[in-house]
Every structure is written in C-alpha cells, then in structure tokens.
C-alpha cells in the first residue's frame, strides 16, 4: 500500500465520519502537527487534504 492509498483511505474515512466538518478536522490536525514541529505529519495530512479535495471535486473518479 502506498502513501497515496493510505491518504485516500483516511480522506474517505474522515468524510464518512465528519461529513461537512471533515475539512475543518484536517485543517485542525495540520495545525496541531505544525505547532508540534512534526513536518512529516504535516506533509501526510496535506496529502489527505488533497485526496479529500479530489474526492469532492465534481466529476472526480471514485
């Protein structure tokens, strides 16, 4: 399983669990990790945000 696969799974889970609030949850997590100095974590959660955007974009392949 690739990092993209994991990020896609995380994005889908967050959308199911948090619905319209999923993007806010991702932004909060990125902020928490940035404050903690976890750059690797920030990069992963930014990838999750990108996958979430791709899922929500009209015409996206799912």
C-alpha positions as CSV (number, residue, x, y, z in Angstrom):
1,X,0.0,0.0,0.0
2,X,1.4,3.4,-1.0
3,X,1.2,6.7,1.0
4,X,-1.4,7.9,-1.5
5,X,-3.5,4.8,-0.9
6,X,-3.3,5.4,2.9
7,X,-4.1,9.1,2.4
8,X,-7.1,8.3,0.2
9,X,-8.4,5.9,2.8
10,X,-8.0,8.4,5.6
11,X,-9.8,11.1,3.5
12,X,-12.7,8.7,2.8
13,X,-13.0,7.7,6.4
14,X,-12.9,11.4,7.6
15,X,-15.6,12.3,5.1
16,X,-17.8,9.5,6.3
17,X,-17.3,10.2,9.9
18,X,-17.3,14.0,9.9
19,X,-19.2,14.9,6.7
20,X,-19.1,18.6,6.0
21,X,-16.8,19.1,9.0
22,X,-14.1,16.8,7.6
23,X,-12.1,19.6,6.0
24,X,-12.1,21.5,9.3
25,X,-10.8,18.4,11.2
26,X,-8.0,18.0,8.7
27,X,-7.0,21.7,9.0
28,X,-7.0,21.4,12.8
29,X,-4.8,18.3,12.6
30,X,-2.3,20.1,10.3
31,X,-2.2,23.0,12.7
32,X,-1.6,20.7,15.7
33,X,1.2,18.9,13.9
34,X,2.8,22.2,12.8
35,X,2.8,23.5,16.3
36,X,4.4,20.3,17.5
37,X,7.1,20.6,14.8
38,X,6.1,17.4,13.0
39,X,6.8,18.2,9.4
40,X,6.4,14.7,8.2
41,X,2.9,14.6,9.8
42,X,2.0,17.9,8.3
43,X,3.0,16.6,4.8
44,X,0.9,13.5,5.3
45,X,-2.2,15.4,6.4
46,X,-1.7,17.8,3.5
47,X,-1.8,14.8,1.2
48,X,-5.1,13.7,3.0
49,X,-6.5,17.2,2.3
50,X,-5.5,16.9,-1.4
51,X,-7.2,13.5,-1.6
52,X,-10.3,14.9,0.1
53,X,-10.4,17.7,-2.5
54,X,-10.1,15.2,-5.3
55,X,-13.0,13.2,-3.9
56,X,-15.2,16.2,-3.5
57,X,-14.4,17.8,-6.9
58,X,-17.3,17.4,-9.4
59,X,-16.5,14.6,-11.9
60,X,-13.8,13.0,-9.7
61,X,-13.2,9.3,-10.4
62,X,-14.1,7.3,-7.3
